[in-house]
């Protein structure tokens, strides 16, 4: 098991899935509702961003699979929570998303990050394998 490599892949997955979420949000706010897709003007830039976001999701899944090879599931899964914080912080910080900070959301994000730190602060133990009797 290579923990450093596992964390690197897990964080890569987090960054890719966060970018994909933000790309999807940006695109869907610029596209008409699905029932209007055949009759309305379609923003080709928004379509390109949706496709890039889908690609980012696919790469994120590959990174996640690589991370699972080297990290205990509890540790790896907790790292995915960082994406909730990243998406919230980016959406509230960047004007193009028109989201706002709030005390309750910020407190929730702080608790998520505190949980990730708590789960990952102890060194990971090597799994114990027992032979069959």
C-alpha positions, -999 to 999 in steps of 0.1 A, spaced: 0 0 0 13 34 -9 -7 60 12 9 90 -4 -1 78 -39 -36 70 -27 -41 104 -11 -28 120 -43 -53 101 -64 -81 108 -40 -74 145 -40 -72 144 -78 -106 129 -78 -119 156 -54 -106 184 -77 -120 168 -108 -154 161 -94 -156 197 -79 -147 212 -113 -173 190 -129 -200 201 -105 -192 238 -110 -191 233 -148 -224 215 -148 -240 243 -127 -226 271 -149 -238 253 -181 -272 244 -169 -279 280 -159 -272 290 -195 -292 262 -213 -330 262 -218 -351 236 -200 -351 201 -216 -385 205 -231 -372 236 -251 -341 220 -264 -355 213 -299 -370 248 -304 -347 272 -285 -313 286 -292 -286 263 -276 -255 280 -263 -227 259 -278 -202 271 -251 -225 257 -224 -227 224 -243 -189 222 -245 -186 229 -208 -212 201 -200 -191 177 -222 -159 188 -204 -176 182 -171 -187 147 -181 -151 140 -191 -139 154 -157 -164 130 -140 -149 101 -159 -113 111 -150 -125 116 -114 -138 80 -113 -105 67 -126 -86 86 -99 -110 73 -73 -104 37 -84 -67 42 -82 -71 58 -47 -91 28 -35 -61 5 -44 -39 23 -19 -62 37 8 -85 22 34 -121 29 24 -130 49 54 -100 72 49 -106 75 11 -143 81 14 -138 109 40 -116 127 15 -144 129 -10 -162 152 15 -137 179 7 -155 184 -27 -186 197 -8 -165 224 8 -147 232 -25 -178 235 -45 -195 257 -18 -165 280 -15 -160 284 -52 -197 289 -59 -200 316 -32 -167 332 -41 -170 335 -78 -195 360 -91 -206 340 -121 -224 315 -98 -244 342 -80 -243 321 -47 -238 337 -13 -220 328 19 -242 321 49 -233 314 85 -251 280 85 -235 268 53 -200 280 63 -204 262 97 -215 230 79 -185 232 56 -162 238 86 -176 207 104 -171 186 72 -135 197 70 -130 191 108 -144 156 102 -120 149 74 -90 161 95 -102 140 124 -105 109 103 -72 114 86 -51 126 115 -42 91 127 -17 70 108 -34 43 88 -29 8 101 -20 -20 77 -49 -44 73 -47 -76 91 -52 -108 71 -62 -140 88 -57 -173 73 -86 -197 72 -85 -224 100 
